[in-house]
Amino acid sequence: MNPTDDKAGLGRAETLEVLARCDRGRLAALAEAILPAVESTAPVEVLQNRTGLVMLPMRDTVKLVDFHLGEVLVAEAHLRHGAAQGYGMRSGRDLEAAMGMAVVDLALALGIETDRIAAFLARENEALKAADTLRMRQVEATRVEMETF
Amino acid sequence: MAYVATRGGEQAIEQAERLFRADLAPFDRSRVDEIRRAMPYLIDRIMGEASLYDPDLAALALAQTGGELYEATLLLRAWRTTQPRIAIAQPVLQDELLVQRRISAAFKDIPGGQILGPTLDYAHRILDTAVLEGAAHAPPPVDPAPRPAPQRQPSLADWERTEGLVASPAHSPVAPDDIPDLTRDPLLIPAPRAHRLQALARAETGGVLALGYSAMRGYGSAHPTVNELRLAEAEIRVAHPDGTVFSCGRARVSQAEVAAKGGDQIELGFAATFGWNEVKVIAAATLDLNSDGAAPGSATEEEFYLYHTESVEASGFCIHFKMPHYVTFQSALDAMRGASGEPAGEGADHKIGASL
């Protein structure tokens, strides 16, 4: 587990998921702010920054066969900094947001600006959770008890 | 084989395209955003049939084609071919779906309960014409429950298996790269189940409904009851280069199981698609349910419904008939004349087909 994950109270996968779903404007602002510190130690090499497709399989619930539901458009960014790497992938075609995710991920790998990133992750995680909670409270309001007369 | 050139057509063709686009008027990003915001179910339908999940692109395709759905689907299918496949995600499992609607017509008390979610099932269908007089269409807001519903719901089919009501097949793990893929391999009959379900996932909604409806009305062997219907979001789980599996986003999906009595157990049919499109998945699951043992040439025969619900192929074949067929049709006329003893060829054009 990355040390910064502990500061935000998130595991590694959760950290990446918050970065993949958080507000793109705030993510871009954070990445821009921490990039000089990342680049100050060594040059950052862009290995990939592109859009592409992720095929999404699903498991049939009747015969338990995996099949392809279809493809999801994603934006991907992959950075290298010495032995460290940063990676971003977000659904959609926002290359800048994917790059922002990769920059933050690289900073985490390098241990740079960890407090600032942890605070960002905590705020964004709360916002995402709050949106999910509100939606599921609305969904819960539609629960029914079926009666047979 | 003979071909006919459209003489002097280049300018006319260009003007025809300009006329089509002029009727739609110039547009920019704001129209795309408004379509996406206002018509999520249309966006869902297009994404399902295009087999490409991206609401922005689907809204753009609708804007660019003026809502001509077959053209929009074709645009998206064509655009998709310009993109590399970066990865294959982890398979979506039913009990990991983030569920917003989940009902059963077969059992009223199901593990996790029944949740209507967003639906017009019990609504009056009344057109709000006051909007045309300047009033706002402003339905009352939802009163949220004090506590949220669980995002994940248990599988009804799994409960039925524990009760011995449905068969318990073993899952045979398949490497992601080895899952049969219609975008890489042709559809062959009999189709692997993975091909059948992928083809239904990307099938044209109206076609699936028509054939599924015929089975429901009695032209199939099994009458469906909705075992479980879900509208949900699926996490798109991919691997970071360091091996960590994470969700890079969510996709709206629909999933239906339909049930029918079969011997001493319940038989189930299954279908799923991108987007929230429950008519399509119920009809498609009905076709799946009725497939085994279907009469050759019937609407529920796998070959019949898979080949005839493929949107791009079906619409493309249909509209190709409006393209010039002068030579082949003239040949048919010549054959008619030959059969009736009339002279064939150019000299006969004044009689039949002179204006073709």
Boltz contact constraints between the chains, C-beta under 6 A:
constraints:
  - contact:
      token1: [A, 12]
      token2: [B, 244]
      max_distance: 6.0
  - contact:
      token1: [A, 13]
      token2: [B, 244]
      max_distance: 6.0
  - contact:
      token1: [A, 13]
      token2: [B, 246]
      max_distance: 6.0
  - contact:
      token1: [A, 16]
      token2: [B, 246]
      max_distance: 6.0
  - contact:
      token1: [A, 17]
      token2: [B, 246]
      max_distance: 6.0
  - contact:
      token1: [A, 17]
      token2: [B, 247]
      max_distance: 6.0
  - contact:
      token1: [A, 20]
      token2: [B, 248]
      max_distance: 6.0
  - contact:
      token1: [A, 20]
      token2: [B, 249]
      max_distance: 6.0
  - contact:
      token1: [A, 52]
      token2: [B, 83]
      max_distance: 6.0
  - contact:
      token1: [A, 52]
      token2: [B, 84]
      max_distance: 6.0
  - contact:
      token1: [A, 52]
      token2: [B, 86]
      max_distance: 6.0
  - contact:
      token1: [A, 53]
      token2: [B, 83]
      max_distance: 6.0
  - contact:
      token1: [A, 53]
      token2: [B, 85]
      max_distance: 6.0
  - contact:
      token1: [A, 54]
      token2: [B, 86]
      max_distance: 6.0
  - contact:
      token1: [A, 54]
      token2: [B, 87]
      max_distance: 6.0
  - contact:
      token1: [A, 54]
      token2: [B, 89]
      max_distance: 6.0
  - contact:
      token1: [A, 54]
      token2: [B, 238]
      max_distance: 6.0
  - contact:
      token1: [A, 55]
      token2: [B, 88]
      max_distance: 6.0
  - contact:
      token1: [A, 56]
      token2: [B, 89]
      max_distance: 6.0
  - contact:
      token1: [A, 57]
      token2: [B, 91]
      max_distance: 6.0
  - contact:
      token1: [A, 57]
      token2: [B, 179]
      max_distance: 6.0
  - contact:
      token1: [A, 58]
      token2: [B, 92]
      max_distance: 6.0
  - contact:
      token1: [A, 58]
      token2: [B, 272]
      max_distance: 6.0
  - contact:
      token1: [A, 59]
      token2: [B, 91]
      max_distance: 6.0
  - contact:
      token1: [A, 59]
      token2: [B, 93]
      max_distance: 6.0
  - contact:
      token1: [A, 60]
      token2: [B, 197]
      max_distance: 6.0
  - contact:
      token1: [A, 60]
      token2: [B, 270]
      max_distance: 6.0
  - contact:
      token1: [A, 61]
      token2: [B, 94]
      max_distance: 6.0
  - contact:
      token1: [A, 61]
      token2: [B, 157]
      max_distance: 6.0
  - contact:
      token1: [A, 61]
      token2: [B, 270]
      max_distance: 6.0
  - contact:
      token1: [A, 62]
      token2: [B, 268]
      max_distance: 6.0
  - contact:
      token1: [A, 62]
      token2: [B, 270]
      max_distance: 6.0
  - contact:
      token1: [A, 63]
      token2: [B, 169]
      max_distance: 6.0
  - contact:
      token1: [A, 64]
      token2: [B, 169]
      max_distance: 6.0
  - contact:
      token1: [A, 64]
      token2: [B, 171]
      max_distance: 6.0
  - contact:
      token1: [A, 65]
      token2: [B, 193]
      max_distance: 6.0
  - contact:
      token1: [A, 65]
      token2: [B, 194]
      max_distance: 6.0
  - contact:
      token1: [A, 66]
      token2: [B, 91]
      max_distance: 6.0
  - contact:
      token1: [A, 66]
      token2: [B, 174]
      max_distance: 6.0
  - contact:
      token1: [A, 66]
      token2: [B, 179]
      max_distance: 6.0
  - contact:
      token1: [A, 67]
      token2: [B, 194]
      max_distance: 6.0
  - contact:
      token1: [A, 67]
      token2: [B, 197]
      max_distance: 6.0
  - contact:
      token1: [A, 67]
      token2: [B, 198]
      max_distance: 6.0
  - contact:
      token1: [A, 68]
      token2: [B, 179]
      max_distance: 6.0
  - contact:
      token1: [A, 68]
      token2: [B, 181]
      max_distance: 6.0
  - contact:
      token1: [A, 68]
      token2: [B, 198]
      max_distance: 6.0
  - contact:
      token1: [A, 69]
      token2: [B, 201]
      max_distance: 6.0
  - contact:
      token1: [A, 70]
      token2: [B, 51]
      max_distance: 6.0
  - contact:
      token1: [A, 70]
      token2: [B, 274]
      max_distance: 6.0
  - contact:
      token1: [A, 71]
      token2: [B, 52]
      max_distance: 6.0
  - contact:
      token1: [A, 72]
      token2: [B, 53]
      max_distance: 6.0
  - contact:
      token1: [A, 72]
      token2: [B, 236]
      max_distance: 6.0
  - contact:
      token1: [A, 72]
      token2: [B, 251]
      max_distance: 6.0
  - contact:
      token1: [A, 73]
      token2: [B, 54]
      max_distance: 6.0
  - contact:
      token1: [A, 74]
      token2: [B, 248]
      max_distance: 6.0
  - contact:
      token1: [A, 76]
      token2: [B, 86]
      max_distance: 6.0
  - contact:
      token1: [A, 85]
      token2: [B, 241]
      max_distance: 6.0
  - contact:
      token1: [A, 87]
      token2: [B, 240]
      max_distance: 6.0
  - contact:
      token1: [A, 87]
      token2: [B, 241]
      max_distance: 6.0
  - contact:
      token1: [A, 89]
      token2: [B, 238]
      max_distance: 6.0
  - contact:
      token1: [A, 89]
      token2: [B, 248]
      max_distance: 6.0
  - contact:
      token1: [A, 90]
      token2: [B, 248]
      max_distance: 6.0
  - contact:
      token1: [A, 91]
      token2: [B, 248]
      max_distance: 6.0
  - contact:
      token1: [A, 91]
      token2: [B, 249]
      max_distance: 6.0
  - contact:
      token1: [A, 133]
      token2: [B, 148]
      max_distance: 6.0
  - contact:
      token1: [A, 136]
      token2: [B, 148]
      max_distance: 6.0
  - contact:
      token1: [A, 136]
      token2: [B, 149]
      max_distance: 6.0
  - contact:
      token1: [A, 137]
      token2: [B, 144]
      max_distance: 6.0
  - contact:
      token1: [A, 137]
      token2: [B, 145]
      max_distance: 6.0
  - contact:
      token1: [A, 137]
      token2: [B, 148]
      max_distance: 6.0
  - contact:
      token1: [A, 138]
      token2: [B, 142]
      max_distance: 6.0
  - contact:
      token1: [A, 138]
      token2: [B, 144]
      max_distance: 6.0
  - contact:
      token1: [A, 139]
      token2: [B, 100]
      max_distance: 6.0
  - contact:
      token1: [A, 139]
      token2: [B, 117]
      max_distance: 6.0
  - contact:
      token1: [A, 139]
      token2: [B, 149]
      max_distance: 6.0
  - contact:
      token1: [A, 140]
      token2: [B, 145]
      max_distance: 6.0
  - contact:
      token1: [A, 140]
      token2: [B, 148]
      max_distance: 6.0
  - contact:
      token1: [A, 140]
      token2: [B, 149]
      max_distance: 6.0
  - contact:
      token1: [A, 141]
      token2: [B, 142]
      max_distance: 6.0
  - contact:
      token1: [A, 141]
      token2: [B, 143]
      max_distance: 6.0
  - contact:
      token1: [A, 141]
      token2: [B, 144]
      max_distance: 6.0
  - contact:
      token1: [A, 141]
      token2: [B, 145]
      max_distance: 6.0
  - contact:
      token1: [A, 142]
      token2: [B, 115]
      max_distance: 6.0
  - contact:
      token1: [A, 142]
      token2: [B, 116]
      max_distance: 6.0
  - contact:
      token1: [A, 142]
      token2: [B, 117]
      max_distance: 6.0
  - contact:
      token1: [A, 143]
      token2: [B, 113]
      max_distance: 6.0
  - contact:
      token1: [A, 143]
      token2: [B, 115]
      max_distance: 6.0
  - contact:
      token1: [A, 144]
      token2: [B, 114]
      max_distance: 6.0
  - contact:
      token1: [A, 144]
      token2: [B, 116]
      max_distance: 6.0
  - contact:
      token1: [A, 146]
      token2: [B, 108]
      max_distance: 6.0
